[in-house]
Amino acid sequence: MSPAIRICIAGATGWAGAELAKGIAGSSDLVLVGAVARKAAGRILGEVIGDPRLTTRVAPSVAEALRTPCEVLVEYTHPASAKANILAALERGLHVVVGASGLSDEDFAEIDTVARKQARGVLACGNFALTVVLLQRFAEIAAKFIPQWEIIEYAHDDKPDAPSGTARELAARVSAVREPQATVAPQDTVGNPEARGATIARSQVHSIRLPGYVISAEIVFGMPDQRLSIRHDSGKSAVPYVDGALLAIRNVSKLTGVHRGLATVMDLD
């Protein structure tokens, strides 16, 4: 029997990180040996999030947490710290699963260079929900047949980054199928071009931030006299993200360099 994969979670007391920590505690092939959360630093993780199975002491930084040997860092912190945490983990020879959003294509290009130099894998998932993976796959299929689309993403009013990682990933995947063919290019808009949204990976993306939303993503395809909408809506619980994150943790060591999307390690054909 193979030894359990040792994991460190950066953002272990957050909405998604805490639920993932509980999922790891219930897995026989995984063990949580590191946890990072500045406000809870010094406390036992299980006491903070209400799970006595988790006896790891919370560290104030990734650098301190990684003094304990492990194989995988799960990055669930703020965009301002995520990149530095990922690079620090790679330099120490870890594989990385990225759940934090807000990283740019340029950030991922820099991370990819370091990951390949270290021969380590980075699996960046804008969303670990299996329904999002299916949305992305269905959208890729639709893009083969419908040449025009736009993306709308919704989130709670205090989400600081826009577009979300979910929307960025969706835009990258459909735009890799083909370039959308707008009847009027955004830059040719008469009036206010910014009303046409941001151009992300050649797709137009519109971000809505209002109370009442958790995370939702929608892609709308249009053809003359017909329209197709594919949409994912999240509930208030982070439980739907756990299975996807565990799948990413178990498979990231098979990768080298940056890979985007949970579908990378799923058989969807």
ZIBEL-V827302 format. One record per residue. N is the residue number from 1. RES is the residue in one small letter. SS is DSSP state (helix for helix, strand for strand, loop for the rest). OMEGA is omega in whole degrees, 0 to 359 (* if undefined). D_CENTER is the distance of its C-alpha to the mean C-alpha in Angstrom with 2 decimals. Layout:
n=N res=RES ss=SS omega=OMEGA d_center=D_CENTER
n=N res=RES ss=SS omega=OMEGA d_center=D_CENTER
This chain:
n=1 res=m ss=loop omega=181 d_center=30.42
n=2 res=s ss=loop omega=177 d_center=27.58
n=3 res=p ss=loop omega=181 d_center=26.77
n=4 res=a ss=loop omega=177 d_center=23.75
n=5 res=i ss=strand omega=181 d_center=20.55
n=6 res=r ss=strand omega=191 d_center=20.43
n=7 res=i ss=strand omega=170 d_center=17.20
n=8 res=c ss=strand omega=177 d_center=16.48
n=9 res=i ss=strand omega=171 d_center=13.91
n=10 res=a ss=strand omega=188 d_center=13.52
n=11 res=g ss=loop omega=189 d_center=13.37
n=12 res=a ss=loop omega=179 d_center=15.22
n=13 res=t ss=loop omega=180 d_center=17.09
n=14 res=g ss=loop omega=184 d_center=14.45
n=15 res=w ss=helix omega=181 d_center=13.73
n=16 res=a ss=helix omega=183 d_center=10.88
n=17 res=g ss=helix omega=181 d_center=12.14
n=18 res=a ss=helix omega=180 d_center=15.64
n=19 res=e ss=helix omega=177 d_center=15.14
n=20 res=l ss=helix omega=179 d_center=13.45
n=21 res=a ss=helix omega=178 d_center=16.43
n=22 res=k ss=helix omega=178 d_center=18.78
n=23 res=g ss=helix omega=178 d_center=17.38
n=24 res=i ss=helix omega=180 d_center=17.94
n=25 res=a ss=helix omega=180 d_center=21.37
n=26 res=g ss=loop omega=182 d_center=22.29
n=27 res=s ss=loop omega=183 d_center=21.51
n=28 res=s ss=loop omega=184 d_center=24.45
n=29 res=d ss=loop omega=181 d_center=22.71
n=30 res=l ss=strand omega=176 d_center=20.29
n=31 res=v ss=strand omega=179 d_center=21.37
n=32 res=l ss=strand omega=182 d_center=19.83
n=33 res=v ss=strand omega=181 d_center=21.85
n=34 res=g ss=strand omega=179 d_center=20.03
n=35 res=a ss=strand omega=182 d_center=18.52
n=36 res=v ss=strand omega=174 d_center=17.94
n=37 res=a ss=loop omega=188 d_center=18.63
n=38 res=r ss=loop omega=185 d_center=21.22
n=39 res=k ss=loop omega=181 d_center=22.97
n=40 res=a ss=loop omega=184 d_center=23.45
n=41 res=a ss=loop omega=179 d_center=24.42
n=42 res=g ss=loop omega=181 d_center=27.39
n=43 res=r ss=loop omega=175 d_center=27.01
n=44 res=i ss=strand omega=186 d_center=26.34
n=45 res=l ss=helix omega=182 d_center=22.85
n=46 res=g ss=helix omega=178 d_center=24.45
n=47 res=e ss=helix omega=182 d_center=26.77
n=48 res=v ss=helix omega=187 d_center=24.10
n=49 res=i ss=helix omega=173 d_center=21.96
n=50 res=g ss=loop omega=177 d_center=24.91
n=51 res=d ss=loop omega=184 d_center=24.66
n=52 res=p ss=loop omega=179 d_center=27.61
n=53 res=r ss=loop omega=186 d_center=26.19
n=54 res=l ss=loop omega=185 d_center=23.94
n=55 res=t ss=loop omega=180 d_center=26.41
n=56 res=t ss=loop omega=176 d_center=24.28
n=57 res=r ss=strand omega=184 d_center=25.29
n=58 res=v ss=strand omega=178 d_center=22.67
n=59 res=a ss=strand omega=180 d_center=22.67
n=60 res=p ss=loop omega=183 d_center=22.44
n=61 res=s ss=loop omega=177 d_center=20.50
n=62 res=v ss=helix omega=180 d_center=18.52
n=63 res=a ss=helix omega=180 d_center=21.72
n=64 res=e ss=helix omega=181 d_center=23.79
n=65 res=a ss=helix omega=184 d_center=21.56
n=66 res=l ss=loop omega=170 d_center=21.48
n=67 res=r ss=loop omega=173 d_center=25.25
n=68 res=t ss=loop omega=184 d_center=24.87
n=69 res=p ss=loop omega=175 d_center=24.22
n=70 res=c ss=loop omega=184 d_center=21.05
n=71 res=e ss=loop omega=187 d_center=19.16
n=72 res=v ss=strand omega=169 d_center=15.42
n=73 res=l ss=strand omega=171 d_center=13.51
n=74 res=v ss=strand omega=186 d_center=10.39
n=75 res=e ss=strand omega=182 d_center=9.09
n=76 res=y ss=loop omega=183 d_center=8.55
n=77 res=t ss=loop omega=182 d_center=11.00
n=78 res=h ss=loop omega=179 d_center=11.96
n=79 res=p ss=helix omega=183 d_center=11.27
n=80 res=a ss=helix omega=182 d_center=14.90
n=81 res=s ss=helix omega=188 d_center=14.67
n=82 res=a ss=helix omega=184 d_center=11.37
n=83 res=k ss=helix omega=180 d_center=12.93
n=84 res=a ss=helix omega=179 d_center=16.14
n=85 res=n ss=helix omega=180 d_center=14.79
n=86 res=i ss=helix omega=181 d_center=13.08
n=87 res=l ss=helix omega=179 d_center=16.36
n=88 res=a ss=helix omega=179 d_center=18.46
n=89 res=a ss=helix omega=179 d_center=17.02
n=90 res=l ss=helix omega=180 d_center=17.56
n=91 res=e ss=helix omega=178 d_center=21.02
n=92 res=r ss=loop omega=176 d_center=21.82
n=93 res=g ss=loop omega=180 d_center=21.04
n=94 res=l ss=loop omega=164 d_center=17.91
n=95 res=h ss=strand omega=184 d_center=15.09
n=96 res=v ss=strand omega=170 d_center=11.58
n=97 res=v ss=strand omega=186 d_center=8.38
n=98 res=v ss=strand omega=174 d_center=5.59
n=99 res=g ss=loop omega=179 d_center=3.62
n=100 res=a ss=loop omega=177 d_center=5.44
n=101 res=s ss=loop omega=177 d_center=5.74
n=102 res=g ss=loop omega=177 d_center=9.17
n=103 res=l ss=loop omega=182 d_center=9.60
n=104 res=s ss=loop omega=175 d_center=12.10
n=105 res=d ss=helix omega=179 d_center=13.25
n=106 res=e ss=helix omega=177 d_center=15.95
n=107 res=d ss=helix omega=181 d_center=13.87
n=108 res=f ss=helix omega=177 d_center=12.21
n=109 res=a ss=helix omega=178 d_center=15.81
n=110 res=e ss=helix omega=179 d_center=17.16
n=111 res=i ss=helix omega=180 d_center=14.74
n=112 res=d ss=helix omega=179 d_center=15.64
n=113 res=t ss=helix omega=181 d_center=19.27
n=114 res=v ss=helix omega=181 d_center=19.18
n=115 res=a ss=helix omega=180 d_center=17.31
n=116 res=r ss=helix omega=176 d_center=19.95
n=117 res=k ss=helix omega=181 d_center=22.69
n=118 res=q ss=helix omega=183 d_center=21.77
n=119 res=a ss=loop omega=181 d_center=21.25
n=120 res=r ss=loop omega=181 d_center=17.94
n=121 res=g ss=strand omega=173 d_center=14.71
n=122 res=v ss=strand omega=179 d_center=11.20
n=123 res=l ss=strand omega=183 d_center=8.55
n=124 res=a ss=strand omega=183 d_center=5.30
n=125 res=c ss=loop omega=177 d_center=3.11
n=126 res=g ss=loop omega=180 d_center=2.64
n=127 res=n ss=loop omega=182 d_center=4.56
n=128 res=f ss=loop omega=181 d_center=6.60
n=129 res=a ss=loop omega=181 d_center=9.76
n=130 res=l ss=helix omega=178 d_center=12.29
n=131 res=t ss=helix omega=176 d_center=13.69
n=132 res=v ss=helix omega=177 d_center=10.80
n=133 res=v ss=helix omega=178 d_center=11.26
n=134 res=l ss=helix omega=175 d_center=14.89
n=135 res=l ss=helix omega=180 d_center=14.58
n=136 res=q ss=helix omega=182 d_center=13.18
n=137 res=r ss=helix omega=178 d_center=15.97
n=138 res=f ss=helix omega=179 d_center=18.59
n=139 res=a ss=helix omega=177 d_center=17.80
n=140 res=e ss=helix omega=179 d_center=18.32
n=141 res=i ss=helix omega=181 d_center=21.58
n=142 res=a ss=helix omega=182 d_center=22.66
n=143 res=a ss=helix omega=177 d_center=22.14
n=144 res=k ss=helix omega=187 d_center=24.71
n=145 res=f ss=helix omega=184 d_center=27.29
n=146 res=i ss=loop omega=190 d_center=26.56
n=147 res=p ss=loop omega=182 d_center=26.53
n=148 res=q ss=loop omega=178 d_center=25.43
n=149 res=w ss=strand omega=171 d_center=22.32
n=150 res=e ss=strand omega=184 d_center=20.39
n=151 res=i ss=strand omega=175 d_center=17.09
n=152 res=i ss=strand omega=177 d_center=17.17
n=153 res=e ss=strand omega=186 d_center=14.38
n=154 res=y ss=strand omega=177 d_center=15.43
n=155 res=a ss=strand omega=178 d_center=14.41
n=156 res=h ss=loop omega=189 d_center=16.57
n=157 res=d ss=loop omega=181 d_center=18.99
n=158 res=d ss=loop omega=175 d_center=17.86
n=159 res=k ss=loop omega=189 d_center=14.27
n=160 res=p ss=loop omega=186 d_center=15.01
n=161 res=d ss=loop omega=177 d_center=12.62
n=162 res=a ss=loop omega=353 d_center=13.28
n=163 res=p ss=loop omega=178 d_center=12.16
n=164 res=s ss=loop omega=175 d_center=8.86
n=165 res=g ss=helix omega=177 d_center=5.65
n=166 res=t ss=helix omega=181 d_center=6.64
n=167 res=a ss=helix omega=179 d_center=10.02
n=168 res=r ss=helix omega=181 d_center=9.61
n=169 res=e ss=helix omega=179 d_center=8.29
n=170 res=l ss=helix omega=179 d_center=11.09
n=171 res=a ss=helix omega=181 d_center=13.51
n=172 res=a ss=helix omega=184 d_center=13.15
n=173 res=r ss=helix omega=181 d_center=13.79
n=174 res=v ss=helix omega=180 d_center=16.76
n=175 res=s ss=helix omega=175 d_center=18.19
n=176 res=a ss=helix omega=178 d_center=18.36
n=177 res=v ss=helix omega=177 d_center=20.67
n=178 res=r ss=loop omega=176 d_center=22.96
n=179 res=e ss=loop omega=179 d_center=23.38
n=180 res=p ss=loop omega=186 d_center=23.87
n=181 res=q ss=loop omega=181 d_center=27.53
n=182 res=a ss=loop omega=177 d_center=28.05
n=183 res=t ss=loop omega=173 d_center=31.66
n=184 res=v ss=loop omega=181 d_center=31.64
n=185 res=a ss=loop omega=182 d_center=29.28
n=186 res=p ss=helix omega=182 d_center=27.45
n=187 res=q ss=helix omega=179 d_center=29.52
n=188 res=d ss=helix omega=180 d_center=32.66
n=189 res=t ss=loop omega=175 d_center=32.08
n=190 res=v ss=loop omega=183 d_center=35.25
n=191 res=g ss=loop omega=182 d_center=34.56
n=192 res=n ss=loop omega=182 d_center=31.18
n=193 res=p ss=helix omega=181 d_center=28.68
n=194 res=e ss=helix omega=177 d_center=25.82
n=195 res=a ss=helix omega=179 d_center=26.44
n=196 res=r ss=helix omega=179 d_center=25.00
n=197 res=g ss=loop omega=179 d_center=21.50
n=198 res=a ss=strand omega=177 d_center=19.52
n=199 res=t ss=strand omega=181 d_center=19.52
n=200 res=i ss=strand omega=182 d_center=16.07
n=201 res=a ss=loop omega=176 d_center=16.48
n=202 res=r ss=loop omega=178 d_center=19.85
n=203 res=s ss=strand omega=177 d_center=18.73
n=204 res=q ss=strand omega=182 d_center=19.69
n=205 res=v ss=strand omega=180 d_center=17.06
n=206 res=h ss=strand omega=182 d_center=18.33
n=207 res=s ss=strand omega=178 d_center=16.58
n=208 res=i ss=strand omega=180 d_center=18.40
n=209 res=r ss=strand omega=183 d_center=18.28
n=210 res=l ss=loop omega=172 d_center=20.79
n=211 res=p ss=loop omega=178 d_center=21.70
n=212 res=g ss=loop omega=177 d_center=21.46
n=213 res=y ss=loop omega=168 d_center=17.97
n=214 res=v ss=loop omega=172 d_center=14.90
n=215 res=i ss=strand omega=175 d_center=12.19
n=216 res=s ss=strand omega=177 d_center=13.67
n=217 res=a ss=strand omega=181 d_center=13.28
n=218 res=e ss=strand omega=172 d_center=16.45
n=219 res=i ss=strand omega=183 d_center=17.80
n=220 res=v ss=strand omega=177 d_center=21.57
n=221 res=f ss=strand omega=181 d_center=23.73
n=222 res=g ss=strand omega=171 d_center=27.36
n=223 res=m ss=strand omega=180 d_center=30.61
n=224 res=p ss=loop omega=176 d_center=34.18
n=225 res=d ss=loop omega=176 d_center=35.02
n=226 res=q ss=strand omega=184 d_center=31.82
n=227 res=r ss=strand omega=178 d_center=28.22
n=228 res=l ss=strand omega=177 d_center=25.22
n=229 res=s ss=strand omega=175 d_center=22.34
n=230 res=i ss=strand omega=189 d_center=19.27
n=231 res=r ss=strand omega=174 d_center=17.29
n=232 res=h ss=strand omega=176 d_center=14.81
n=233 res=d ss=strand omega=177 d_center=15.50
n=234 res=s ss=loop omega=170 d_center=14.04
n=235 res=g ss=loop omega=184 d_center=16.69
n=236 res=k ss=loop omega=183 d_center=17.09
n=237 res=s ss=loop omega=176 d_center=16.26
n=238 res=a ss=loop omega=182 d_center=13.11
n=239 res=v ss=helix omega=181 d_center=14.97
n=240 res=p ss=helix omega=183 d_center=13.44
n=241 res=y ss=helix omega=188 d_center=10.10
n=242 res=v ss=helix omega=183 d_center=12.25
n=243 res=d ss=helix omega=179 d_center=13.59
n=244 res=g ss=helix omega=179 d_center=10.48
n=245 res=a ss=helix omega=177 d_center=9.35
n=246 res=l ss=helix omega=177 d_center=13.03
n=247 res=l ss=helix omega=179 d_center=13.20
n=248 res=a ss=helix omega=180 d_center=10.65
n=249 res=i ss=helix omega=183 d_center=12.74
n=250 res=r ss=helix omega=187 d_center=15.89
n=251 res=n ss=helix omega=186 d_center=15.29
n=252 res=v ss=helix omega=181 d_center=13.59
n=253 res=s ss=helix omega=178 d_center=17.19
n=254 res=k ss=helix omega=186 d_center=18.30
n=255 res=l ss=loop omega=170 d_center=16.43
n=256 res=t ss=loop omega=183 d_center=17.57
n=257 res=g ss=strand omega=182 d_center=15.78
n=258 res=v ss=strand omega=173 d_center=12.35
n=259 res=h ss=strand omega=185 d_center=11.05
n=260 res=r ss=strand omega=173 d_center=8.40
n=261 res=g ss=loop omega=180 d_center=7.45
n=262 res=l ss=helix omega=179 d_center=8.66
n=263 res=a ss=helix omega=178 d_center=11.94
n=264 res=t ss=helix omega=184 d_center=12.71
n=265 res=v ss=helix omega=176 d_center=13.98
n=266 res=m ss=loop omega=177 d_center=15.39
n=267 res=d ss=loop omega=183 d_center=18.81
n=268 res=l ss=loop omega=180 d_center=18.74
n=269 res=d ss=loop omega=* d_center=22.01
